[in-house]
Amino acid sequence: MSIRRSSSMTRRLKKSIKSFLGRIGWLSLELAAALAAFFTALVTFGFITNMVFLEKRQKFDKDVFRLLKKHVNNVNTDVMQFFSFLGSHYFLIPANIVLILYFLLIKKRWFSIKIPVISLSSLVLMLVLKQFFHRERPLAPLLEKAKGLSFPSGHALMSFTFYGLLIYISSKRVENKVARYSFALVLLFVIFFIGLSRIYLRLHYASDVVAGFSLGLLWLVLSLAVLNEIERINKKELLLTIEK
């Protein structure tokens, strides 16, 4: 009997160790991916900023405008206006409110805190940087002139943090891999075309959009790292309080 019990305990111990090592490996992979994304975005933003404001090079922006001009027609313009709307405050503000209410009232998850924190901090970051760089928008918009400054693209930055956060939430909540990856690909497609729409409509330079995407990725990774650490500390303190 003792031999069976010992064997059962050994199997449970091995299973626990294997599970623990699996979690550690996954965390290491997730951390490595986050760090790689963070530094890639940081280097990209530094490169774009140097190119536009220090070296005063405009070839990249002019080449992209020239390329997209060949594809301007009524159908494409309607499609681009739709994607531009998906990255506007007219859509993102109600979408953020719906998400907050969903996780606050229905799911009762900490995502209800992360969503407004990331959204509002992204907005402040965008406004501060626009004033700091003070780049004027393209002089010849395709349809109508937009208000405000150009660098970085607010549509690109805000859409990356919002839809990127949706990708992060789905990676934690959706168990089916096919559904999870399909959802992520669709949202990445939306993010890309929101940025493309701003260039197509000549409301932003291509460098504005690339900078916005880079900043969005930077801020999303940094914000999630800080918020997750705060969440971990709060959970640890709660457990210690319960044990006492």
Salt bridges, closest charged atoms under 4 A:
GLU30 OE2 - LYS172 NZ 3.09
GLU55 OE1 - ARG57 NE 2.54
ASP61 OD2 - ARG135 NH2 3.02
ASP63 OD2 - LYS59 NZ 2.68
ASP63 OD1 - ARG66 NH1 2.74
ASP208 OD1 - ARG135 NH1 2.70
ASP208 OD2 - HIS204 ND1 3.49
GLU229 OE2 - ARG232 NH2 2.59
GLU231 OE1 - LYS114 NZ 3.36
GLU231 OE2 - LYS235 NZ 3.63
